[in-house]
């Protein structure tokens, strides 16, 4: 297979499979499930050569494909990956397989449409990470809202309509400003090529306006404080698979956007306004961590935990400018932010799947309805405790790696940044262990809990695969960091040079 077609295959194969599944109709639910699983496994297999054949010695885009698309506007179908995008594509294909497996028996209504929506969502997310043309990036960025809107709106909980509309308005509102910024850059430089946009000379005033336009789009997507309120509602109402893909992949697109657009295109504005993003990141880490502690719904607790943990991503990205000025380890800050994105993809997926396992059996997510689950579901209890400890940043798990790297980098930038960021180790342990104590341990208080059955082979496989991933990244993160090192070095070179 030529590298010319690899990224296109990854994007378009799931879409073709989705149309094939829709053609099966509602009567062939079993066939739809098998077809969706086969397609997602093929996508995962196709993404392996990305990793195996990736040249770690160059920062240049690899597996490049470029076709003239709209010549009059200089818009190209331009794909490529570097060390920042490639791990996120592999994460997407990996999580999609597990998500489809998790929905195997849970989704009974319109199975063919559910599976088709998931495959289309996978395509759009891979497209976002591959796109090297800003307009192509924008199209994928917006298009992925549609299948997610349908997944929450059709298969979600009782308040799903409210949650979907809030999700759509927030994310669409932010991305409109990004479109304005992209059009302005095109008018200024005559190109939609993202790499060429980074070379367009801009005054500080222009950069500040563009920075805020990009910031609104990506801050909502992560989501950052104070534009985070759509996420808990979306998570609570989404089906388990929707929550998994939302937390594990979609939130990462915000962090990726900062690395791909905000930093290289507006380096001076990013440096000048870094204090704002750092402040909002620290508020997210501390304040949202405290909010997570008082949640009564397990899904809401994990949703707020996600916002708190994603604060480390934006903190790591924007303290880079302070570290450049002080001669600190800028690599560690940016690599820590990336490691945190991948790690959070594994851990958040696992925690939402664990809540889904309980919800499928008891049809409640309220912590008070449980207690003593370990007595009837010992294997599940072991997994749940392990993932909760990973979420709290236990050394040896992936949850520790990214956070520790960002805290160390923050310490070089400012002691108080590190002090406030390190509070998550206390708050994370508090809300994670408090949930585990009330749900898993203690005596069986209700008749419903005493009737629970332990996880099936399918559920065990899904959780075991994620547990291996969390341990592998926690014990030996070097392969991931090694892949992104040269691309991060190139990014640091770009943001070190002032455009003013």
C-alpha positions as CSV (number, residue, x, y, z in Angstrom):
1,X,0.0,0.0,0.0
2,X,1.4,3.4,-0.9
3,X,1.6,6.1,1.7
4,X,-0.3,8.3,-0.8
5,X,-3.5,6.5,0.0
6,X,-3.1,5.5,3.6
7,X,-4.6,8.6,5.2
8,X,-7.4,8.8,2.7
9,X,-8.2,5.2,3.4
10,X,-8.3,5.9,7.2
11,X,-10.8,8.8,6.5
12,X,-13.0,7.4,3.8
13,X,-13.2,3.7,4.6
14,X,-15.4,4.2,7.8
15,X,-17.7,6.6,5.8
16,X,-18.1,3.9,3.0
17,X,-18.8,1.3,5.7
18,X,-21.3,3.6,7.4
19,X,-23.3,3.9,4.1
20,X,-23.1,0.1,3.7
21,X,-24.5,-0.3,7.3
22,X,-27.3,2.2,6.6
23,X,-28.2,0.2,3.5
24,X,-28.7,-3.0,5.7
25,X,-31.7,-1.4,7.3
26,X,-33.1,-1.8,10.9
27,X,-33.9,-5.5,10.5
28,X,-30.3,-6.7,10.3
29,X,-29.0,-5.3,13.6
30,X,-26.6,-8.2,14.1
31,X,-25.1,-7.7,10.6
32,X,-24.8,-4.0,11.3
33,X,-22.8,-4.7,14.5
34,X,-20.4,-7.1,12.8
35,X,-19.9,-4.8,9.8
36,X,-19.2,-1.8,12.1
37,X,-16.7,-3.9,14.2
38,X,-15.0,-5.2,11.1
39,X,-14.6,-1.7,9.7
40,X,-13.2,-0.3,12.9
41,X,-10.7,-3.1,13.3
42,X,-9.6,-2.5,9.7
43,X,-9.1,1.2,10.5
44,X,-7.0,0.2,13.5
45,X,-4.9,-2.2,11.5
46,X,-4.4,0.6,8.8
47,X,-3.3,3.0,11.5
48,X,-0.5,0.7,12.7
49,X,1.8,1.4,9.6
50,X,1.5,5.1,10.5
51,X,3.3,4.3,13.8
52,X,5.6,1.6,12.4
53,X,6.8,3.5,9.3
54,X,6.9,6.9,11.0
55,X,10.3,8.6,10.6
56,X,11.1,10.0,14.1
57,X,14.2,12.0,12.8
58,X,12.2,14.6,10.8
59,X,9.6,17.3,11.7
60,X,8.3,17.3,8.1
61,X,4.8,16.1,7.4
62,X,4.7,12.4,6.5
63,X,2.3,10.2,4.4
64,X,1.5,13.5,2.5
65,X,-1.3,13.5,0.0
66,X,-2.2,16.7,-1.9
67,X,-4.9,17.1,-4.6
68,X,-6.0,20.5,-6.0
69,X,-9.6,20.8,-4.8
70,X,-10.9,24.3,-5.3
71,X,-8.2,26.0,-7.4
72,X,-9.9,29.5,-7.5
73,X,-9.6,29.8,-3.7
74,X,-6.4,27.8,-3.5
75,X,-8.1,25.2,-1.3
76,X,-6.4,21.7,-1.5
77,X,-7.3,18.3,-0.3
78,X,-4.0,18.2,1.6
79,X,-3.3,15.5,4.2
80,X,-0.3,14.7,6.3
81,X,0.8,13.8,9.8
82,X,3.7,14.7,12.2
83,X,4.6,13.5,15.6
84,X,1.9,15.6,17.2
85,X,-1.0,14.3,15.1
86,X,0.0,10.7,14.5
87,X,-0.5,9.4,18.1
88,X,-4.0,11.0,18.3
89,X,-5.0,9.2,15.0
90,X,-3.9,5.8,16.5
91,X,-5.7,6.7,19.7
92,X,-8.9,7.4,17.7
93,X,-8.9,4.1,15.8
94,X,-8.1,2.2,19.0
95,X,-10.8,3.8,21.1
96,X,-13.4,3.4,18.3
97,X,-13.0,-0.4,18.2
98,X,-13.6,-0.6,22.0
99,X,-16.6,1.8,21.8
100,X,-18.3,-0.3,19.2
101,X,-17.7,-3.4,21.3
102,X,-19.1,-1.7,24.4
103,X,-22.4,-0.8,22.6
104,X,-22.8,-4.4,21.3
105,X,-25.8,-5.3,23.5
106,X,-26.7,-1.9,25.0
107,X,-28.0,-0.3,21.9
108,X,-31.2,-2.0,20.7
109,X,-33.0,0.8,18.9
110,X,-31.9,1.7,15.3
111,X,-28.6,-0.2,15.7
112,X,-27.6,0.4,12.0
113,X,-28.0,4.2,12.4
114,X,-26.0,4.2,15.7
115,X,-23.1,2.2,14.2
116,X,-23.1,4.3,11.0
117,X,-23.0,7.6,13.1
118,X,-20.0,6.3,15.1
119,X,-18.1,5.3,12.0
120,X,-18.8,8.7,10.4
121,X,-17.6,10.4,13.6
122,X,-14.4,8.4,13.5
123,X,-13.8,9.6,9.9
124,X,-14.3,13.2,10.8
125,X,-12.0,13.1,13.8
126,X,-9.2,11.4,11.8
127,X,-9.7,14.0,9.2
128,X,-9.2,16.8,11.7
129,X,-5.8,15.3,12.7
130,X,-4.7,14.7,9.1
131,X,-5.8,18.0,7.5
132,X,-3.0,20.3,6.4
133,X,-5.3,22.7,4.6
134,X,-7.1,25.1,7.0
135,X,-10.5,24.9,5.2
136,X,-10.4,21.1,5.1
137,X,-9.6,21.2,8.8
138,X,-12.6,23.5,9.4
139,X,-14.9,21.2,7.4
140,X,-14.0,18.1,9.4
141,X,-14.0,20.2,12.6
142,X,-17.6,21.2,12.0
143,X,-18.8,17.9,10.4
144,X,-18.0,15.8,13.4
145,X,-20.6,17.8,15.4
146,X,-23.4,16.2,13.3
147,X,-22.9,12.5,14.2
148,X,-22.3,13.4,17.8
149,X,-25.4,15.5,17.8
150,X,-27.4,12.5,16.6
151,X,-25.7,10.0,19.0
152,X,-26.7,12.1,22.0
153,X,-30.0,13.3,20.7
154,X,-31.4,9.9,19.6
155,X,-29.8,7.4,22.0
156,X,-29.3,9.7,25.0
157,X,-31.1,10.1,28.3
158,X,-34.3,11.9,29.2
159,X,-32.8,15.5,28.9
160,X,-31.0,14.6,25.7
161,X,-32.6,17.3,23.5
162,X,-31.5,20.1,25.9
163,X,-28.0,18.6,26.2
164,X,-27.5,18.2,22.4
165,X,-28.7,21.7,21.6
166,X,-26.4,23.2,24.3
167,X,-23.5,21.1,23.0
168,X,-24.2,22.2,19.4
169,X,-24.6,25.9,20.2
170,X,-21.5,26.2,22.3
171,X,-19.2,24.3,19.9
172,X,-20.7,25.9,16.8
173,X,-20.5,29.4,18.3
174,X,-16.8,29.0,19.0
175,X,-15.9,27.6,15.6
176,X,-17.6,30.5,13.7
177,X,-14.8,32.8,15.0
178,X,-12.2,30.4,13.8
179,X,-13.7,30.6,10.3
180,X,-13.5,34.4,10.4
181,X,-9.8,34.1,11.5
182,X,-9.0,31.6,8.7
183,X,-10.7,33.9,6.1
184,X,-8.7,36.9,7.4
185,X,-5.4,34.9,7.1
186,X,-6.4,33.8,3.6
187,X,-7.0,37.4,2.6
188,X,-3.6,38.4,4.1
189,X,-1.5,35.5,2.7
190,X,-3.5,34.0,-0.2
191,X,-3.2,30.5,1.2
192,X,-5.1,28.0,3.3
193,X,-2.0,25.8,3.9
194,X,-1.6,25.7,7.7
195,X,2.2,25.6,7.5
196,X,2.3,28.6,5.2
197,X,-0.2,30.5,7.4
198,X,2.4,30.2,10.2
199,X,4.8,32.2,8.0
200,X,2.4,35.1,7.3
201,X,3.8,38.3,8.9
202,X,1.3,39.7,11.4
203,X,1.3,42.7,13.8
204,X,0.7,42.2,17.5
205,X,-2.8,43.7,17.2
206,X,-3.7,41.3,14.3
207,X,-2.3,38.4,16.3
208,X,-4.3,39.2,19.4
209,X,-7.6,39.3,17.4
210,X,-6.7,36.1,15.7
211,X,-5.6,34.5,19.0
212,X,-9.0,35.2,20.6
213,X,-10.8,33.9,17.5
214,X,-8.9,30.6,17.7
215,X,-9.1,30.6,21.5
216,X,-12.9,30.6,21.4
217,X,-13.1,27.7,19.1
218,X,-10.5,25.5,20.9
219,X,-11.3,26.6,24.5
220,X,-14.9,25.5,24.1
221,X,-13.8,22.1,22.6
222,X,-11.4,21.2,25.4
223,X,-13.5,22.6,27.3
224,X,-11.8,25.3,29.5
225,X,-13.3,27.2,32.3
226,X,-15.7,29.1,32.0
227,X,-17.1,27.7,28.7
228,X,-17.2,24.2,30.2
229,X,-20.8,23.9,31.2
230,X,-22.0,22.0,28.1
231,X,-19.7,19.0,28.9
232,X,-21.3,17.6,32.1
233,X,-24.8,17.9,30.5
234,X,-23.6,16.2,27.3
235,X,-21.9,13.4,29.2
236,X,-24.8,12.7,31.5
237,X,-27.3,12.4,28.6
238,X,-25.0,10.7,26.1
239,X,-25.1,6.9,25.8
240,X,-22.0,5.2,27.2
241,X,-20.3,5.0,23.7
242,X,-21.0,8.7,23.2
243,X,-19.4,9.6,26.5
244,X,-16.4,7.5,25.8
245,X,-15.6,9.0,22.4
246,X,-16.4,12.6,23.6
247,X,-14.0,12.4,26.5
248,X,-11.3,10.2,24.9
249,X,-11.0,11.9,21.5
250,X,-13.2,15.0,20.9
251,X,-11.8,17.0,23.8
252,X,-8.3,16.4,22.5
253,X,-9.1,18.3,19.3
254,X,-9.1,21.5,21.4
255,X,-5.6,20.9,22.6
256,X,-4.5,19.9,19.2
257,X,-5.9,23.1,17.7
258,X,-3.9,25.2,20.1
259,X,-0.7,23.3,19.0
260,X,-1.5,23.5,15.3
261,X,-3.0,27.0,15.0
262,X,-2.7,29.3,18.0
263,X,1.0,28.8,18.8
264,X,2.6,28.8,15.3
265,X,0.3,31.4,13.7
266,X,0.0,33.9,16.7
267,X,3.2,33.3,18.7
268,X,3.6,36.8,20.1
269,X,-0.1,37.0,21.1
270,X,0.1,33.5,22.6
271,X,3.1,34.7,24.6
272,X,1.5,38.0,25.7
273,X,-1.8,36.4,26.6
274,X,-0.3,33.2,28.0
275,X,-1.1,34.4,31.6
276,X,-4.8,34.4,30.8
277,X,-4.8,30.7,29.6
278,X,-2.6,29.7,32.5
279,X,-5.0,31.3,35.0
280,X,-8.0,29.6,33.4
281,X,-6.1,26.3,33.3
282,X,-5.3,26.6,37.1
283,X,-8.9,27.5,37.9
284,X,-10.0,24.4,36.0
285,X,-7.5,22.2,37.8
286,X,-8.4,23.4,41.3
287,X,-12.0,24.8,41.2
288,X,-13.4,22.1,38.8
289,X,-11.6,19.5,40.9
290,X,-13.5,20.7,44.0
291,X,-16.8,20.7,42.0
292,X,-16.1,17.0,41.1
293,X,-15.9,16.2,44.8
294,X,-19.6,17.1,45.5
295,X,-21.2,15.3,42.6
296,X,-23.8,12.6,43.3
297,X,-23.9,11.3,39.7
298,X,-20.9,9.1,38.7
299,X,-20.9,10.4,35.1
300,X,-21.0,14.0,36.2
301,X,-18.1,13.4,38.6
302,X,-16.0,11.9,35.8
303,X,-17.1,14.7,33.4
304,X,-15.9,17.4,35.8
305,X,-12.7,15.3,36.4
306,X,-12.1,15.4,32.7
307,X,-12.3,19.3,32.6
308,X,-9.8,19.4,35.6
309,X,-7.4,17.0,33.9
310,X,-7.6,18.8,30.5
311,X,-6.4,21.9,32.4
312,X,-3.0,20.3,32.5
313,X,-3.0,20.2,28.7
314,X,-3.5,23.9,28.3
315,X,-1.2,24.7,31.2
316,X,1.6,22.6,29.6
317,X,1.1,24.3,26.2
318,X,1.1,27.9,27.4
319,X,3.8,27.8,30.1
320,X,6.1,26.9,27.1
321,X,6.5,30.7,26.4
322,X,7.6,31.4,30.0
323,X,10.1,28.5,29.8
324,X,11.5,29.9,26.5
325,X,12.1,33.2,28.2
326,X,13.6,31.7,31.3
327,X,15.6,29.0,29.5
328,X,13.6,26.2,31.1
329,X,12.7,22.7,29.7
330,X,10.1,23.7,27.1
331,X,10.2,20.2,25.6
332,X,9.0,18.7,28.8
333,X,6.0,21.1,29.1
334,X,4.7,20.4,25.5
335,X,5.5,16.7,25.6
336,X,3.8,16.5,29.0
337,X,0.7,18.1,27.6
338,X,0.6,15.6,24.7
339,X,1.2,12.6,27.1
340,X,-1.7,13.9,29.2
341,X,-4.0,14.0,26.2
342,X,-3.2,10.4,25.2
343,X,-3.4,9.2,28.8
344,X,-6.7,10.9,29.5
345,X,-8.0,9.2,26.4
346,X,-7.4,5.8,27.9
347,X,-8.5,6.6,31.5
348,X,-11.6,8.6,30.8
349,X,-12.7,6.0,28.3
350,X,-12.2,3.3,30.9
351,X,-14.1,5.2,33.6
352,X,-17.1,5.9,31.4
353,X,-17.2,2.3,30.3
354,X,-17.1,1.2,34.0
355,X,-20.1,3.5,34.8
356,X,-21.8,2.1,31.7
357,X,-21.4,-1.5,33.0
358,X,-23.1,-0.5,36.3
359,X,-25.8,1.5,34.5
360,X,-26.6,-1.4,32.1
361,X,-27.3,-3.6,35.2
362,X,-29.0,-1.1,37.6
363,X,-30.2,1.8,35.3
364,X,-29.0,4.4,37.8
365,X,-25.8,6.4,38.0
366,X,-26.4,7.8,41.4
367,X,-23.6,7.0,43.9
368,X,-26.1,6.6,46.8
369,X,-27.8,3.6,45.0
370,X,-24.6,1.5,45.1
371,X,-22.3,0.2,47.8
372,X,-20.6,-3.2,48.3
373,X,-20.4,-3.8,44.5
374,X,-17.1,-5.7,45.1
375,X,-19.1,-8.4,46.9
376,X,-21.1,-9.4,43.8
377,X,-18.7,-8.1,41.0
378,X,-15.1,-8.7,42.2
379,X,-13.5,-8.6,38.8
380,X,-15.3,-5.4,37.9
381,X,-14.4,-3.9,41.3
382,X,-10.7,-4.6,40.6
383,X,-10.8,-2.8,37.3
384,X,-12.8,0.1,38.7
385,X,-10.4,0.7,41.6
386,X,-7.4,0.5,39.2
387,X,-8.9,3.1,36.8
388,X,-9.9,5.4,39.7
389,X,-6.3,5.2,41.0
390,X,-5.0,6.0,37.5
391,X,-7.3,9.0,37.4
392,X,-5.9,10.2,40.7
393,X,-2.4,10.1,39.1
394,X,-1.0,6.9,40.7
395,X,2.7,6.5,39.8
396,X,3.2,3.6,37.4
397,X,0.0,4.5,35.5
398,X,-0.4,6.8,32.5
399,X,-2.3,9.3,34.7
400,X,1.0,10.1,36.5
401,X,3.2,10.7,33.5
402,X,1.7,13.8,31.7
403,X,0.7,15.5,35.0
404,X,4.1,15.0,36.6
405,X,5.9,16.4,33.5
406,X,3.6,19.5,33.4
407,X,4.0,20.0,37.2
408,X,7.8,19.8,36.8
409,X,7.7,22.3,33.9
410,X,5.4,24.6,35.9
411,X,7.9,24.6,38.8
412,X,10.5,25.9,36.4
413,X,8.2,28.7,35.3
414,X,6.7,29.7,38.7
415,X,6.5,27.9,42.1
416,X,2.8,28.9,42.6
417,X,1.8,27.4,39.2
418,X,3.3,24.1,40.2
419,X,1.8,24.3,43.7
420,X,-1.7,24.9,42.4
421,X,-1.4,22.3,39.6
422,X,-0.1,19.7,42.2
423,X,-3.4,20.2,44.1
424,X,-5.0,17.9,41.6
425,X,-3.1,15.0,43.1
426,X,-5.0,15.7,46.4
427,X,-8.4,16.6,44.8
428,X,-8.1,13.8,42.2
429,X,-7.4,11.2,44.9
430,X,-10.2,12.7,47.0
431,X,-13.0,12.5,44.5
432,X,-11.8,9.3,42.8
433,X,-11.3,7.3,46.1
434,X,-14.5,8.8,47.6
435,X,-16.5,7.5,44.7
436,X,-14.8,4.1,44.9
437,X,-15.4,3.8,48.6
438,X,-19.1,4.5,48.3
439,X,-19.7,2.5,45.1
440,X,-17.4,-0.5,45.3
441,X,-16.6,-1.1,49.0
442,X,-18.7,-1.5,52.2
443,X,-21.6,-3.8,52.8
444,X,-24.3,-4.6,50.2
445,X,-27.1,-2.1,51.1
446,X,-29.7,-2.8,48.4
447,X,-31.4,-5.8,47.0
448,X,-30.5,-4.7,43.5
449,X,-26.7,-4.7,44.2
450,X,-27.0,-8.2,45.7
451,X,-28.5,-9.4,42.4
452,X,-25.6,-8.0,40.2
453,X,-23.6,-10.3,38.0
454,X,-19.9,-9.8,37.3
455,X,-18.6,-8.5,33.9
456,X,-18.9,-10.7,30.8
457,X,-16.0,-11.9,28.7
458,X,-16.7,-9.0,26.2
459,X,-16.7,-6.4,29.0
460,X,-13.6,-8.0,30.6
461,X,-11.7,-7.8,27.3
462,X,-12.5,-4.1,26.8
463,X,-11.4,-3.1,30.3
464,X,-8.4,-5.4,30.2
465,X,-7.1,-3.8,26.9
466,X,-7.5,-0.3,28.4
467,X,-5.8,-1.4,31.7
468,X,-2.8,-2.7,29.6
469,X,-2.7,0.6,27.7
470,X,-2.7,2.6,31.0
471,X,0.0,0.5,32.5
472,X,2.2,0.4,29.3
473,X,2.1,4.2,29.0
474,X,2.6,4.7,32.7
475,X,5.6,2.3,33.0
476,X,7.3,3.1,29.7
477,X,6.2,6.4,28.1
478,X,9.4,6.7,26.0
479,X,7.9,5.3,22.7
480,X,5.2,8.0,22.7
481,X,7.5,10.8,23.7
482,X,10.1,9.7,21.2
483,X,7.6,9.9,18.4
484,X,6.7,13.5,19.1
485,X,10.1,14.9,20.2
486,X,11.3,16.2,16.8
487,X,7.9,17.7,15.9
488,X,7.8,19.4,19.3
489,X,11.3,20.8,18.7
490,X,10.2,22.2,15.4
491,X,7.1,23.8,17.1
492,X,9.4,25.4,19.8
493,X,11.6,26.9,17.0
494,X,8.5,28.4,15.4
495,X,7.1,30.0,18.6
496,X,10.6,31.2,19.6
497,X,10.7,33.6,16.7
498,X,8.8,36.8,17.0
499,X,6.7,38.1,14.1
500,X,6.6,41.6,15.4
